[in-house]
Amino acid sequence: QLYREARECLTLLSQRLGSQKFFFGDSPASLDAFVFSRLAPLLKAKLPNGKLQQHLKSLQNLCNYCTSILSLYFPWDGGEGRPPPHPVGSGEGEEDPHKRRNQLLSVLVGLVAMLGYAFLSGIVSIQRGGVEPAGRQPIAMEEEEEEE
């Protein structure tokens, strides 16, 4: 029953798409992203039971839809699902020469923001203490009771 309902859903999607490039015309919408995210793995993955995959492959407009989105938004995908290789001689340092500096600055800004919040909210406070004469140190009440 599940396969029957899934096949029916694919058929309805195929009918709704018709000969359009995307579900709502010539430009993609969030529905296209959602549908593609379900159809592409079904179309590309190696599945133990290929009934549903075979039905999808029989719906040529949905196959063309997936292929078109793959070539438009994932041009490097030759069916292997990996991003394009970096050009020869380019290291990570060349991509963003100030990456390390930016990381350090973001950490410092975060630290200053946290400390500022701690001081302003009263979580942390600075109190000035007076200097007592040599030999006399204040004794807490608890300590006085213990001495007696």
C-alpha positions in Angstrom: 0.0 0.0 0.0 2.9 2.4 0.8 4.5 1.8 -2.6 1.1 2.3 -4.3 0.6 5.6 -2.5 4.2 6.7 -3.3 3.7 5.8 -7.0 0.5 7.8 -7.0 2.2 10.8 -5.4 5.0 10.7 -8.1 2.4 10.5 -10.8 0.5 13.5 -9.4 3.7 15.5 -9.2 4.5 14.6 -12.8 1.1 15.7 -13.9 1.4 19.0 -11.9 4.8 19.8 -13.3 3.7 19.0 -16.8 6.1 20.6 -19.3 7.2 23.5 -17.0 10.7 23.9 -15.9 9.7 24.4 -12.3 6.4 23.9 -10.4 5.5 27.6 -10.5 6.9 28.6 -13.9 10.4 29.5 -15.0 11.9 30.2 -11.6 12.3 27.9 -8.6 10.3 28.2 -5.4 10.5 26.5 -2.0 8.3 23.7 -3.3 10.9 23.0 -5.9 13.6 22.7 -3.3 11.4 20.4 -1.2 10.4 18.1 -4.1 13.9 18.0 -5.5 15.3 17.0 -2.0 13.0 14.0 -2.1 13.3 13.0 -5.8 17.0 13.4 -6.4 18.1 10.7 -3.8 15.3 8.4 -5.1 16.6 8.9 -8.7 20.3 8.7 -8.0 20.7 6.3 -5.0 21.3 2.5 -5.4 18.3 1.0 -3.7 17.7 -2.6 -2.6 14.2 -2.5 -4.0 14.0 -0.4 -7.2 10.2 -0.5 -7.8 9.7 3.2 -6.9 12.9 4.2 -8.6 11.7 2.5 -11.8 8.4 4.3 -11.6 10.2 7.6 -11.2 12.5 6.9 -14.2 9.4 6.2 -16.3 8.1 9.8 -15.6 10.4 11.6 -18.0 9.5 15.1 -17.0 10.4 14.5 -13.3 13.7 12.9 -14.4 14.4 16.0 -16.6 13.4 18.2 -13.7 16.0 16.6 -11.4 18.7 16.6 -14.1 18.0 20.3 -14.9 18.3 21.3 -11.2 21.4 19.2 -10.7 23.1 20.8 -13.7 21.9 24.3 -12.8 22.8 24.3 -9.1 25.3 21.4 -8.8 27.4 21.7 -12.0 30.3 19.7 -10.6 28.1 16.7 -9.8 29.0 14.0 -12.2 26.9 11.5 -10.2 29.5 11.3 -7.4 28.1 14.0 -5.2 31.3 15.7 -4.4 32.2 19.4 -4.7 34.6 20.6 -7.5 38.3 20.0 -6.7 40.4 23.1 -5.7 42.6 24.4 -8.5 46.2 23.3 -8.3 48.3 25.5 -6.2 45.5 27.0 -4.1 45.7 26.5 -0.4 43.3 27.5 2.2 45.5 30.5 3.0 44.9 31.9 -0.5 41.1 31.7 -0.2 41.0 34.1 2.6 44.3 35.7 3.5 42.9 37.3 6.7 41.1 34.2 7.9 43.2 33.8 11.1 43.0 37.5 11.9 39.2 37.5 11.5 38.9 34.4 13.7 40.9 36.1 16.5 38.9 39.3 16.2 35.6 37.4 16.5 36.8 35.6 19.6 37.9 38.9 21.1 34.7 40.7 20.3 32.7 37.8 21.8 34.8 37.8 25.0 34.4 41.6 25.4 30.6 41.3 24.8 30.4 38.5 27.5 32.4 40.5 30.0 30.4 43.6 29.3 27.2 41.8 29.9 28.5 40.2 33.1 29.5 43.7 34.5 26.3 45.5 33.4 24.0 42.8 34.7 25.7 42.6 38.1 27.0 39.1 37.8 30.5 40.3 38.3 31.4 43.4 40.2 34.7 45.1 41.2 35.0 46.4 44.7 37.8 48.4 46.1 39.1 47.3 49.4 41.0 49.5 51.8 44.5 48.6 53.0 44.5 47.6 56.7 47.5 48.5 58.9 50.1 45.9 59.2 49.4 43.2 61.7 45.6 43.8 61.8 43.5 41.9 59.5 39.7 41.8 59.7 38.3 38.6 61.2 35.0 37.3 60.1 32.2 36.7 62.6 32.4 32.9 62.1 36.1 32.9 62.9 35.6 34.9 66.1 33.1 32.4 67.4 35.5 29.5 66.7 38.3 31.2 68.6 36.3 31.6 71.8 
